[in-house]
Amino acid sequence: MSVEKFRTLQEASRVSRLAPGDPQLLHRLRQLFHLAQRLAPFPPPRGLQKFRSLAEAQQARAAWQSQRAQVLSARAGRQG
């Protein structure tokens, strides 16, 4: 998916947009979701989670964030 730059709003308004039902729309959505997966590869836990207290919920969130940070830093270490 390419990035388009515009100097004025008039230039941006001339860009053709996809009509509903256009076959290219699905292709662009797939590209967008692929990009989102690459940018944020570690999805949050699925479903509803119940906690007995706010402290327990915060602890679970901190654990998830710590796991995500470890995964992202490991990937950055492999790339750099």
Secondary structure, DSSP 8 states (H G I E B T S, - for coil): ------SSHHHHHTS----TT-HHHHHHHHHHHHHHHHHS-S----S----SSHHHHHHHHHHHHHHHHHHHHHHHHHH-
